[in-house]
């Protein structure tokens, strides 16, 4: 249902941040088809700005008319009017980034595939952008809280599937190297549910998932939350099902037009966890050592 505030907002050219906040606030009330469009609007705004109605509809498997209905839900007369907000976001992002996005789309639309060296440059640029975004979006207070939870935990459980799996494995590797009690949830062996049942309030679950969110990870996050276990989520948007059931959530918004998104931002975040915990352990060891 269209709200009066949405109609009034659409009467004037609103900012992308304002539109993003409205989409996030109303996400749970949208139909499943409109939620698909909401996710791509929140997670990949560059594609929404640059692609056609037909292309966007094909990506999220809806009819092109659904995009018009989505725009009208937020007070716009049509999708092209809403799309202007996403295009202005690119323009405001600076000419260098905007030109890089357009050039990349032009290459993708061509008949000749990129050479490996060109692909390497694209991948490196995407990873750099992911790390730059990490620095600007992760709050100091949330980071301090997460490290404190990990430091005080009795046992750290890590959940991640598909592209999140290497991130989960790296975090587990670092914690084990620090001689911290840590386990990766065993989804493949069918023991993840039993591991969650063994969790205690002093434990911490670090869950990593991005759209489309792996259902097994979403399920264990919900179960851990109901059991009173501290949940640290590494995900993409505040509408993520992980974010709703987390104690602390980090949003790694990988702004890229590539089909395979980089994991550099998420790896950088868990690397920070590991180094911070290692530094704290070292400080405690120095304080407890006898003086000569």
Short mmCIF file of the C-alpha atoms (twelve columns), coordinates in Angstrom:
data_MODEL
# 
_entry.id   MODEL 
# 
loop_
_atom_site.group_PDB 
_atom_site.id 
_atom_site.type_symbol 
_atom_site.label_atom_id 
_atom_site.label_alt_id 
_atom_site.label_comp_id 
_atom_site.label_asym_id 
_atom_site.label_seq_id 
_atom_site.Cartn_x 
_atom_site.Cartn_y 
_atom_site.Cartn_z 
_atom_site.pdbx_PDB_model_num 
ATOM 1   C CA . UNK A 1   0.000  0.000   0.000   1 
ATOM 2   C CA . UNK A 2   1.331  3.437   -0.962  1 
ATOM 3   C CA . UNK A 3   1.928  5.619   2.064   1 
ATOM 4   C CA . UNK A 4   1.361  9.383   2.081   1 
ATOM 5   C CA . UNK A 5   4.974  10.014  3.058   1 
ATOM 6   C CA . UNK A 6   6.147  8.018   0.054   1 
ATOM 7   C CA . UNK A 7   4.030  10.091  -2.315  1 
ATOM 8   C CA . UNK A 8   5.247  13.349  -0.824  1 
ATOM 9   C CA . UNK A 9   8.862  12.181  -0.999  1 
ATOM 10  C CA . UNK A 10  8.541  11.227  -4.660  1 
ATOM 11  C CA . UNK A 11  7.131  14.660  -5.523  1 
ATOM 12  C CA . UNK A 12  10.616 16.059  -5.143  1 
ATOM 13  C CA . UNK A 13  13.948 14.573  -6.149  1 
ATOM 14  C CA . UNK A 14  15.038 12.634  -3.080  1 
ATOM 15  C CA . UNK A 15  18.511 11.350  -2.337  1 
ATOM 16  C CA . UNK A 16  19.545 7.746   -2.788  1 
ATOM 17  C CA . UNK A 17  20.172 7.463   0.972   1 
ATOM 18  C CA . UNK A 18  16.592 8.526   1.669   1 
ATOM 19  C CA . UNK A 19  15.170 6.074   -0.856  1 
ATOM 20  C CA . UNK A 20  17.374 3.286   0.478   1 
ATOM 21  C CA . UNK A 21  16.129 3.942   4.021   1 
ATOM 22  C CA . UNK A 22  12.493 3.837   2.864   1 
ATOM 23  C CA . UNK A 23  13.021 0.573   0.998   1 
ATOM 24  C CA . UNK A 24  14.734 -0.969  4.014   1 
ATOM 25  C CA . UNK A 25  11.998 0.179   6.398   1 
ATOM 26  C CA . UNK A 26  9.228  -1.310  4.256   1 
ATOM 27  C CA . UNK A 27  11.042 -4.450  3.113   1 
ATOM 28  C CA . UNK A 28  9.142  -6.880  5.352   1 
ATOM 29  C CA . UNK A 29  5.773  -5.546  4.143   1 
ATOM 30  C CA . UNK A 30  6.517  -6.037  0.438   1 
ATOM 31  C CA . UNK A 31  5.347  -9.007  -1.598  1 
ATOM 32  C CA . UNK A 32  7.973  -11.671 -2.460  1 
ATOM 33  C CA . UNK A 33  8.380  -10.325 -6.010  1 
ATOM 34  C CA . UNK A 34  8.843  -6.772  -4.772  1 
ATOM 35  C CA . UNK A 35  11.301 -8.000  -2.149  1 
ATOM 36  C CA . UNK A 36  13.443 -9.387  -4.975  1 
ATOM 37  C CA . UNK A 37  13.547 -5.935  -6.526  1 
ATOM 38  C CA . UNK A 38  14.225 -4.360  -3.148  1 
ATOM 39  C CA . UNK A 39  17.238 -6.611  -2.667  1 
ATOM 40  C CA . UNK A 40  18.816 -5.714  -5.991  1 
ATOM 41  C CA . UNK A 41  18.095 -2.017  -5.328  1 
ATOM 42  C CA . UNK A 42  19.885 -2.251  -1.975  1 
ATOM 43  C CA . UNK A 43  22.682 -4.608  -2.957  1 
ATOM 44  C CA . UNK A 44  23.514 -3.646  -6.541  1 
ATOM 45  C CA . UNK A 45  22.351 -0.048  -7.146  1 
ATOM 46  C CA . UNK A 46  24.804 0.336   -10.034 1 
ATOM 47  C CA . UNK A 47  22.930 -2.239  -12.099 1 
ATOM 48  C CA . UNK A 48  19.605 -0.579  -11.298 1 
ATOM 49  C CA . UNK A 49  21.062 2.696   -12.572 1 
ATOM 50  C CA . UNK A 50  22.529 1.314   -15.784 1 
ATOM 51  C CA . UNK A 51  20.434 -1.637  -16.930 1 
ATOM 52  C CA . UNK A 52  17.138 -1.623  -18.805 1 
ATOM 53  C CA . UNK A 53  13.799 -2.593  -17.316 1 
ATOM 54  C CA . UNK A 54  13.850 -5.854  -19.255 1 
ATOM 55  C CA . UNK A 55  17.370 -6.733  -18.085 1 
ATOM 56  C CA . UNK A 56  16.608 -6.009  -14.422 1 
ATOM 57  C CA . UNK A 57  13.359 -7.966  -14.593 1 
ATOM 58  C CA . UNK A 58  15.198 -10.937 -16.100 1 
ATOM 59  C CA . UNK A 59  17.830 -10.865 -13.354 1 
ATOM 60  C CA . UNK A 60  15.279 -11.131 -10.539 1 
ATOM 61  C CA . UNK A 61  12.871 -13.317 -12.534 1 
ATOM 62  C CA . UNK A 62  9.846  -11.023 -12.505 1 
ATOM 63  C CA . UNK A 63  7.729  -9.377  -15.193 1 
ATOM 64  C CA . UNK A 64  8.839  -5.907  -16.378 1 
ATOM 65  C CA . UNK A 65  5.510  -4.540  -15.132 1 
ATOM 66  C CA . UNK A 66  6.573  -5.508  -11.607 1 
ATOM 67  C CA . UNK A 67  9.270  -2.816  -11.721 1 
ATOM 68  C CA . UNK A 68  6.584  -0.211  -12.392 1 
ATOM 69  C CA . UNK A 69  4.560  -1.554  -9.477  1 
ATOM 70  C CA . UNK A 70  7.677  -1.430  -7.298  1 
ATOM 71  C CA . UNK A 71  8.284  2.224   -8.180  1 
ATOM 72  C CA . UNK A 72  4.662  3.135   -7.491  1 
ATOM 73  C CA . UNK A 73  4.904  1.495   -4.063  1 
ATOM 74  C CA . UNK A 74  7.335  4.278   -3.170  1 
ATOM 75  C CA . UNK A 75  5.398  7.135   -4.726  1 
ATOM 76  C CA . UNK A 76  6.922  7.287   -8.206  1 
ATOM 77  C CA . UNK A 77  4.853  7.502   -11.367 1 
ATOM 78  C CA . UNK A 78  6.998  4.886   -13.089 1 
ATOM 79  C CA . UNK A 79  10.276 3.029   -12.879 1 
ATOM 80  C CA . UNK A 80  12.175 5.510   -15.048 1 
ATOM 81  C CA . UNK A 81  11.431 8.237   -12.489 1 
ATOM 82  C CA . UNK A 82  12.788 6.087   -9.661  1 
ATOM 83  C CA . UNK A 83  15.793 5.039   -11.757 1 
ATOM 84  C CA . UNK A 84  16.907 8.674   -11.906 1 
ATOM 85  C CA . UNK A 85  17.764 8.455   -8.199  1 
ATOM 86  C CA . UNK A 86  20.144 5.582   -8.884  1 
ATOM 87  C CA . UNK A 87  21.689 7.398   -11.866 1 
ATOM 88  C CA . UNK A 88  22.273 10.565  -9.834  1 
ATOM 89  C CA . UNK A 89  23.969 8.438   -7.191  1 
ATOM 90  C CA . UNK A 90  26.542 7.363   -9.788  1 
ATOM 91  C CA . UNK A 91  27.065 10.939  -10.923 1 
ATOM 92  C CA . UNK A 92  27.575 12.150  -7.364  1 
ATOM 93  C CA . UNK A 93  30.021 9.294   -6.784  1 
ATOM 94  C CA . UNK A 94  32.634 11.078  -8.891  1 
ATOM 95  C CA . UNK A 95  33.604 11.031  -12.572 1 
ATOM 96  C CA . UNK A 96  36.383 8.441   -12.291 1 
ATOM 97  C CA . UNK A 97  34.179 5.789   -10.742 1 
ATOM 98  C CA . UNK A 98  31.249 6.610   -13.006 1 
ATOM 99  C CA . UNK A 99  33.377 6.337   -16.143 1 
ATOM 100 C CA . UNK A 100 34.845 3.035   -14.959 1 
ATOM 101 C CA . UNK A 101 31.363 1.582   -14.492 1 
ATOM 102 C CA . UNK A 102 30.201 2.680   -17.941 1 
ATOM 103 C CA . UNK A 103 33.377 1.399   -19.585 1 
ATOM 104 C CA . UNK A 104 33.000 -1.947  -17.874 1 
ATOM 105 C CA . UNK A 105 29.415 -2.309  -19.079 1 
ATOM 106 C CA . UNK A 106 30.501 -1.384  -22.600 1 
ATOM 107 C CA . UNK A 107 33.158 -4.106  -22.548 1 
ATOM 108 C CA . UNK A 108 30.721 -6.660  -21.162 1 
ATOM 109 C CA . UNK A 109 28.223 -5.868  -23.917 1 
ATOM 110 C CA . UNK A 110 30.848 -6.349  -26.653 1 
ATOM 111 C CA . UNK A 111 31.434 -9.462  -28.681 1 
ATOM 112 C CA . UNK A 112 35.064 -9.939  -27.602 1 
ATOM 113 C CA . UNK A 113 35.879 -11.197 -24.080 1 
ATOM 114 C CA . UNK A 114 38.464 -9.354  -22.019 1 
ATOM 115 C CA . UNK A 115 42.035 -10.608 -21.922 1 
ATOM 116 C CA . UNK A 116 43.256 -12.131 -18.627 1 
ATOM 117 C CA . UNK A 117 45.352 -9.033  -17.857 1 
ATOM 118 C CA . UNK A 118 42.286 -6.817  -18.239 1 
ATOM 119 C CA . UNK A 119 40.255 -9.138  -16.049 1 
ATOM 120 C CA . UNK A 120 43.004 -9.005  -13.433 1 
ATOM 121 C CA . UNK A 121 42.800 -5.227  -13.386 1 
ATOM 122 C CA . UNK A 122 39.011 -5.353  -13.029 1 
ATOM 123 C CA . UNK A 123 39.194 -7.864  -10.183 1 
ATOM 124 C CA . UNK A 124 41.883 -5.838  -8.403  1 
ATOM 125 C CA . UNK A 125 39.840 -2.640  -8.753  1 
ATOM 126 C CA . UNK A 126 36.742 -4.372  -7.405  1 
ATOM 127 C CA . UNK A 127 38.685 -5.637  -4.387  1 
ATOM 128 C CA . UNK A 128 40.158 -2.210  -3.736  1 
ATOM 129 C CA . UNK A 129 36.685 -0.651  -3.887  1 
ATOM 130 C CA . UNK A 130 35.430 -3.293  -1.460  1 
ATOM 131 C CA . UNK A 131 38.193 -2.481  1.037   1 
ATOM 132 C CA . UNK A 132 37.643 1.260   0.678   1 
ATOM 133 C CA . UNK A 133 33.954 0.740   1.359   1 
ATOM 134 C CA . UNK A 134 34.825 -1.340  4.428   1 
ATOM 135 C CA . UNK A 135 36.760 1.557   5.946   1 
ATOM 136 C CA . UNK A 136 33.880 3.969   5.446   1 
ATOM 137 C CA . UNK A 137 31.024 1.756   6.656   1 
ATOM 138 C CA . UNK A 138 32.330 -0.167  9.673   1 
ATOM 139 C CA . UNK A 139 31.723 1.774   12.873  1 
ATOM 140 C CA . UNK A 140 34.343 1.864   15.612  1 
ATOM 141 C CA . UNK A 141 31.814 1.096   18.343  1 
ATOM 142 C CA . UNK A 142 30.449 -1.977  16.561  1 
ATOM 143 C CA . UNK A 143 33.975 -3.201  15.846  1 
ATOM 144 C CA . UNK A 144 34.992 -2.804  19.497  1 
ATOM 145 C CA . UNK A 145 31.885 -4.681  20.654  1 
ATOM 146 C CA . UNK A 146 32.489 -7.544  18.240  1 
ATOM 147 C CA . UNK A 147 36.100 -7.992  19.307  1 
ATOM 148 C CA . UNK A 148 35.065 -7.881  22.967  1 
ATOM 149 C CA . UNK A 149 32.434 -10.588 22.392  1 
ATOM 150 C CA . UNK A 150 34.977 -12.767 20.609  1 
ATOM 151 C CA . UNK A 151 37.594 -12.182 23.294  1 
ATOM 152 C CA . UNK A 152 35.237 -13.193 26.124  1 
ATOM 153 C CA . UNK A 153 33.643 -16.120 24.335  1 
ATOM 154 C CA . UNK A 154 33.943 -19.672 25.604  1 
ATOM 155 C CA . UNK A 155 33.707 -21.103 22.105  1 
ATOM 156 C CA . UNK A 156 33.355 -19.446 18.691  1 
ATOM 157 C CA . UNK A 157 31.246 -21.141 16.038  1 
ATOM 158 C CA . UNK A 158 31.503 -19.959 12.432  1 
ATOM 159 C CA . UNK A 159 28.829 -20.427 9.751   1 
ATOM 160 C CA . UNK A 160 29.283 -19.774 6.060   1 
ATOM 161 C CA . UNK A 161 28.341 -21.443 2.775   1 
ATOM 162 C CA . UNK A 162 28.961 -20.820 -0.925  1 
ATOM 163 C CA . UNK A 163 30.985 -17.628 -1.419  1 
ATOM 164 C CA . UNK A 164 30.989 -17.063 2.366   1 
ATOM 165 C CA . UNK A 165 32.737 -20.388 2.998   1 
ATOM 166 C CA . UNK A 166 36.323 -19.168 2.387   1 
ATOM 167 C CA . UNK A 167 35.659 -16.200 4.685   1 
ATOM 168 C CA . UNK A 168 34.434 -18.531 7.428   1 
ATOM 169 C CA . UNK A 169 37.416 -20.841 6.905   1 
ATOM 170 C CA . UNK A 170 39.885 -17.965 7.160   1 
ATOM 171 C CA . UNK A 171 38.334 -16.727 10.414  1 
ATOM 172 C CA . UNK A 172 38.423 -20.226 11.877  1 
ATOM 173 C CA . UNK A 173 42.043 -20.647 10.791  1 
ATOM 174 C CA . UNK A 174 43.040 -17.406 12.507  1 
ATOM 175 C CA . UNK A 175 41.237 -18.212 15.749  1 
ATOM 176 C CA . UNK A 176 42.771 -21.696 15.928  1 
ATOM 177 C CA . UNK A 177 46.221 -20.179 15.361  1 
ATOM 178 C CA . UNK A 178 45.510 -17.957 18.373  1 
ATOM 179 C CA . UNK A 179 44.629 -21.120 20.336  1 
ATOM 180 C CA . UNK A 180 41.004 -20.070 20.674  1 
ATOM 181 C CA . UNK A 181 38.265 -22.675 20.806  1 
ATOM 182 C CA . UNK A 182 36.589 -22.513 17.409  1 
ATOM 183 C CA . UNK A 183 34.459 -24.750 15.180  1 
ATOM 184 C CA . UNK A 184 33.032 -24.346 11.688  1 
ATOM 185 C CA . UNK A 185 29.435 -25.551 11.533  1 
ATOM 186 C CA . UNK A 186 29.303 -28.867 9.717   1 
ATOM 187 C CA . UNK A 187 26.523 -28.360 7.172   1 
ATOM 188 C CA . UNK A 188 27.908 -30.954 4.788   1 
ATOM 189 C CA . UNK A 189 28.011 -33.673 7.426   1 
ATOM 190 C CA . UNK A 190 24.570 -32.825 8.738   1 
ATOM 191 C CA . UNK A 191 25.816 -31.934 12.236  1 
ATOM 192 C CA . UNK A 192 25.185 -28.169 12.192  1 
ATOM 193 C CA . UNK A 193 21.855 -28.458 14.036  1 
ATOM 194 C CA . UNK A 194 23.481 -30.550 16.769  1 
ATOM 195 C CA . UNK A 195 26.312 -28.032 17.085  1 
ATOM 196 C CA . UNK A 196 23.769 -25.242 17.565  1 
ATOM 197 C CA . UNK A 197 22.004 -27.356 20.204  1 
ATOM 198 C CA . UNK A 198 25.328 -27.555 22.079  1 
ATOM 199 C CA . UNK A 199 25.839 -23.787 22.097  1 
ATOM 200 C CA . UNK A 200 25.745 -21.974 25.422  1 
ATOM 201 C CA . UNK A 201 25.089 -18.308 26.293  1 
ATOM 202 C CA . UNK A 202 28.846 -17.753 26.695  1 
ATOM 203 C CA . UNK A 203 29.505 -18.817 23.110  1 
ATOM 204 C CA . UNK A 204 29.545 -16.665 19.975  1 
ATOM 205 C CA . UNK A 205 28.248 -17.509 16.520  1 
ATOM 206 C CA . UNK A 206 29.838 -15.640 13.625  1 
ATOM 207 C CA . UNK A 207 27.515 -16.016 10.637  1 
ATOM 208 C CA . UNK A 208 28.419 -14.915 7.120   1 
ATOM 209 C CA . UNK A 209 25.913 -14.777 4.271   1 
ATOM 210 C CA . UNK A 210 25.034 -12.539 1.354   1 
ATOM 211 C CA . UNK A 211 22.070 -12.562 -1.007  1 
ATOM 212 C CA . UNK A 212 20.816 -14.961 -2.006  1 
ATOM 213 C CA . UNK A 213 21.178 -16.011 1.612   1 
ATOM 214 C CA . UNK A 214 21.958 -19.673 2.243   1 
ATOM 215 C CA . UNK A 215 18.906 -21.077 4.036   1 
ATOM 216 C CA . UNK A 216 20.919 -23.340 6.401   1 
ATOM 217 C CA . UNK A 217 22.890 -20.326 7.659   1 
ATOM 218 C CA . UNK A 218 19.716 -18.270 8.124   1 
ATOM 219 C CA . UNK A 219 18.180 -21.131 10.111  1 
ATOM 220 C CA . UNK A 220 21.115 -21.564 12.511  1 
ATOM 221 C CA . UNK A 221 21.285 -17.814 13.118  1 
ATOM 222 C CA . UNK A 222 17.616 -17.758 14.094  1 
ATOM 223 C CA . UNK A 223 18.057 -20.793 16.356  1 
ATOM 224 C CA . UNK A 224 21.167 -19.380 18.039  1 
ATOM 225 C CA . UNK A 225 19.391 -16.071 18.621  1 
ATOM 226 C CA . UNK A 226 16.465 -17.865 20.282  1 
ATOM 227 C CA . UNK A 227 18.915 -19.742 22.509  1 
ATOM 228 C CA . UNK A 228 20.436 -16.478 23.732  1 
ATOM 229 C CA . UNK A 229 23.752 -16.937 21.940  1 
ATOM 230 C CA . UNK A 230 25.624 -13.827 20.812  1 
ATOM 231 C CA . UNK A 231 25.471 -13.599 17.009  1 
ATOM 232 C CA . UNK A 232 27.924 -11.552 14.965  1 
ATOM 233 C CA . UNK A 233 26.669 -11.192 11.403  1 
ATOM 234 C CA . UNK A 234 28.708 -10.327 8.332   1 
ATOM 235 C CA . UNK A 235 26.200 -9.627  5.592   1 
ATOM 236 C CA . UNK A 236 25.206 -7.054  2.984   1 
ATOM 237 C CA . UNK A 237 22.187 -4.965  4.048   1 
ATOM 238 C CA . UNK A 238 20.072 -4.215  7.104   1 
ATOM 239 C CA . UNK A 239 17.207 -6.129  5.461   1 
ATOM 240 C CA . UNK A 240 19.268 -9.308  5.568   1 
ATOM 241 C CA . UNK A 241 17.711 -12.117 7.648   1 
ATOM 242 C CA . UNK A 242 21.043 -12.401 9.459   1 
ATOM 243 C CA . UNK A 243 20.913 -8.773  10.537  1 
ATOM 244 C CA . UNK A 244 17.474 -9.166  12.105  1 
ATOM 245 C CA . UNK A 245 18.667 -11.876 14.498  1 
ATOM 246 C CA . UNK A 246 22.166 -10.606 15.263  1 
ATOM 247 C CA . UNK A 247 23.743 -8.913  18.253  1 
ATOM 248 C CA . UNK A 248 26.144 -6.955  16.054  1 
ATOM 249 C CA . UNK A 249 25.908 -6.766  12.264  1 
ATOM 250 C CA . UNK A 250 28.467 -5.604  9.726   1 
ATOM 251 C CA . UNK A 251 27.353 -4.639  6.227   1 
ATOM 252 C CA . UNK A 252 29.971 -5.355  3.611   1 
ATOM 253 C CA . UNK A 253 28.428 -3.654  0.590   1 
ATOM 254 C CA . UNK A 254 30.532 -4.768  -2.344  1 
ATOM 255 C CA . UNK A 255 29.644 -2.205  -4.980  1 
ATOM 256 C CA . UNK A 256 30.537 -3.919  -8.213  1 
ATOM 257 C CA . UNK A 257 28.978 -4.717  -11.538 1 
ATOM 258 C CA . UNK A 258 30.713 -8.099  -11.755 1 
ATOM 259 C CA . UNK A 259 28.761 -11.354 -11.616 1 
ATOM 260 C CA . UNK A 260 31.192 -12.727 -9.006  1 
ATOM 261 C CA . UNK A 261 31.516 -10.232 -6.197  1 
ATOM 262 C CA . UNK A 262 34.810 -9.810  -4.338  1 
ATOM 263 C CA . UNK A 263 35.273 -11.036 -0.777  1 
ATOM 264 C CA . UNK A 264 38.139 -8.668  -0.003  1 
ATOM 265 C CA . UNK A 265 36.020 -6.488  2.310   1 
ATOM 266 C CA . UNK A 266 34.770 -9.410  4.379   1 
ATOM 267 C CA . UNK A 267 38.261 -10.933 4.538   1 
ATOM 268 C CA . UNK A 268 39.609 -7.574  5.692   1 
ATOM 269 C CA . UNK A 269 37.014 -7.472  8.455   1 
ATOM 270 C CA . UNK A 270 37.748 -10.959 9.817   1 
ATOM 271 C CA . UNK A 271 41.473 -10.251 9.478   1 
ATOM 272 C CA . UNK A 272 40.900 -7.268  11.768  1 
ATOM 273 C CA . UNK A 273 39.131 -9.532  14.270  1 
ATOM 274 C CA . UNK A 274 42.079 -11.933 14.291  1 
ATOM 275 C CA . UNK A 275 44.780 -9.278  14.627  1 
ATOM 276 C CA . UNK A 276 42.842 -7.463  17.372  1 
ATOM 277 C CA . UNK A 277 42.397 -10.664 19.384  1 
ATOM 278 C CA . UNK A 278 46.060 -11.529 18.915  1 
ATOM 279 C CA . UNK A 279 47.100 -8.096  20.167  1 
ATOM 280 C CA . UNK A 280 44.885 -8.395  23.245  1 
ATOM 281 C CA . UNK A 281 46.229 -11.854 24.050  1 
ATOM 282 C CA . UNK A 282 49.767 -10.559 23.740  1 
ATOM 283 C CA . UNK A 283 49.043 -7.618  26.041  1 
ATOM 284 C CA . UNK A 284 47.595 -9.917  28.709  1 
ATOM 285 C CA . UNK A 285 50.577 -12.261 28.461  1 
ATOM 286 C CA . UNK A 286 53.007 -9.377  28.955  1 
ATOM 287 C CA . UNK A 287 51.071 -8.072  31.959  1 
ATOM 288 C CA . UNK A 288 50.942 -11.492 33.622  1 
ATOM 289 C CA . UNK A 289 54.630 -12.373 33.074  1 
ATOM 290 C CA . UNK A 290 56.807 -12.018 36.211  1 
ATOM 291 C CA . UNK A 291 59.140 -9.067  36.359  1 
ATOM 292 C CA . UNK A 292 62.820 -9.719  36.394  1 
# 
